[in-house]
């Protein structure tokens, strides 16, 4: 007998709130102020994982010969992106899915590679923090996504089996982490991640506002029965 879905585990950046668009926009601004261009493919290395994956100072030096340091660049970029991010609201369908899940008695968690102050600060600002029993961030694990540690710890703290939870992600690194943890993973791309290969996800949705909780649980049932998800429309 298959296990019922008892939990949803949400990524944060780009999934609950599109903080990734202002992140990239502000980097573009900074590079152009130095007379340089930044390629999407260079910045996207840090999407859904550690910021250290993007060597801004090294790339800037290659382009311009200007010597600076990552700390200076990241401080300026973070100041600008925070100003933009603080005006953002949840992405379409996020709040309704959370409400559905809470009303259905499901457990909710956030698993994010970002700092705790960033994630909890936004969840608090949006009034969403009380709905999550578990919020895990980079401070809680030795390795962030694509390592599965965040998802494995979320499952442990929620007290649910891997087959009783669904991961909601937007980036290749996040999807890879969820799948390595053994989770059914639904990808919902945002304006940034829709340019990336999300094919490792169990299923891809255009937006959360096009799906209900019963739709998600039905996808898991179809998958567990060995049917082809590619032909499913929701």
N, C-alpha and C positions, 0 to 999 in steps of 0.2 A: 504493500500500500504506500503510495507516494506521500511524502511529507507536505503539509500545507505551508504556504508562505507565511512566515511570522515576522519578517523584518525587511526593511529597505535601508540600504546603505548609500548615502549620497556623497559624491564628490562635492567640493565647494566652488572653487574658481572655474567659471565657465559653465557650470551646471546649475547651481542655485542662483548665482549672480554672474553676469558677464563682465567680470573684472579683467578678463584677458584682452579685450579690445582696447581699453584705456592704457593697459600695460604696454602694448605694442605701439599705440599711437604716441605715447610720451617718449618712447625710445626713438621713434622716427624723428620727432621734434628735436631731441637732443643731438642726434647724429647730424641732422641738417644744419644745426647751429654751428657745428664744427666744420661744415662744408663737406660732409660725407653722407653716403647713402647706406642704409642698413637693409640687408636682404631678409625677407621673411624666413627663409630656410635657416639663417644663422640664429635668429632670435628664438625660433620655435623649438630649438633643442632643449630649452628649459621649461617648455609647456608641460604641466602636470607632474613635474619632478622638481629637483633642487634648482634654485636660481643659479647656483655655481656652475651649472651646465652651459651658461651663456657668459662668455668672456668678453664683456663690452669693451674694456680698456684695450685688450689685445687686438680686437677687430678694428677699433678706432685707430690704433697705432699703425696697423697695416694699411689702412686707407689714407691716412693723413700725415703720418710721422709724428703726430702730437703725442707726447708722453703724459699720461694721467694715470689714475688708479681706479680700480673697480669701486672702492668704497665711496670715493667722491661722486662718481657717476651714478651709483645706485642710490645714494642719498638724495641727489637731485631728482632722479627719476621717480623715486618713491614718493617724494613730496608732491610732485605733479599728479602722479597716478592716484594717490589717495584723495586729492581734491576732486578728481573726476569720479572715482569709485564711490565716494560718499553720497553722490547724487543718484546712484543706481538703485533700481528696484528689482525684486526677484524676476527671473525669466518666466515667460508665459507657461502656465500650468503647474508651476512649482508649488504654489500655496494651496491650490485645490487638491493636488495629489497628497500633500502632507495632511490636509484636513481629512481626506478620505481614509488615509492610512491610520491616523489617530482614532477616528470613529470606528474603524474596523478592529481596533485593539492591537495593531502591529507595533513592533519596536522600531525606533528610528535612530540612525547613527549618521555622523559625518566622518568621512575618512579623507583627510586632506594633507598634501605635502607642504602646505603653507604654514606660517607661524600661528600659534594659538591666539595671540592678540589680534591678528588680522581676521581670522575666521570667526572667533567668538564676538569680536567687536561688530562685525557686519551682521551676524545673526541676531545680536542684541538690538542693534539699530533697527532691524527689520521686524522685530518682535517674533522671531522664529526660534530663538535659542531654547525656550522652555519645552518645545516639542521633541527635542532630541535627548534621548537617555544617555547617549555616548557621543562625545566630540573628540576625535583623535586628530592630532596634527604632528608636524615633524618632530616636535619635542618628545613625542611618546614612543618613538621607534629608533632603532639604530640606522635603518635605511629606508628612504622614502620610495615612492613609486618610481620605476616599475617593479620594485621589490614588493612582494605581496604582504609584507609585515603589517601595514596599516589595516588591511582587510582581515587578516587572520586575527589580529588583536580585537577588532570590532566584533567579529563573530564570537570570540571568547567572552568579551564583556557583556554582550547581549544575551549570551547563553543560548544561542541557536546553532543548529547544524548548517553546514555550507549549502545544503539543498533546501533550506528553509528561508533563504535570503536572496534578494536581488540587488545587484550593484547598479548604480546609475552614474554614468561617466560621460565625458566629452572629449577626452584626449587619448592618443595612442598609448602613452605611458600609463595612464590610469586604467585603461582597458586591459592592458597587459598585466598590470598588478592584480586586477580583479580575477582575470581568467587563471592566473597562476595560483591564486588562492582557491580555485575551483568553483567560483561563483558564476551564476548566470548573469551576464552583463548586458545591459541595454545602453546603447550610445545615443546621446542627443546632441548633435553638433551645434555649435554657435557660429557666429560669423567668422571667427578665427579657425576653429577646428574643422569646419566643413571643407577646408582646403587640404585636409590631411587624410591619410589612409586609416580608416576606422574599421577595417574589415575583420579584425580579430574579435570584434564585439559579437555577442550571441544574436543581437538584433539591433537595427538602427532605426530611430524615429526622427522625423523632421522636427518635432516639438512635443513637449510634454502636455501642451494644451489639446493635443489630439488623441490622448490616451486616458483611460480610467484605470483604477486599481484592478478591477476584474479583467481588463484587457491584458495587463501585465502578467497577472497570475495565469491567465489562459495561455500566454506565450510560453511560460515555463512548462505547463502541462503538455503543450504540443511538442516542445523540445524533448521532454522526458519520454514521450511516447515514440521518439525517433522520427517524427515527421519533419519535412523540409520547411524551415521558417522563411525561406526566401519568397515563398508564394503567399505568405500571410500579409494581409493588409489591415491596418488599424488606424 
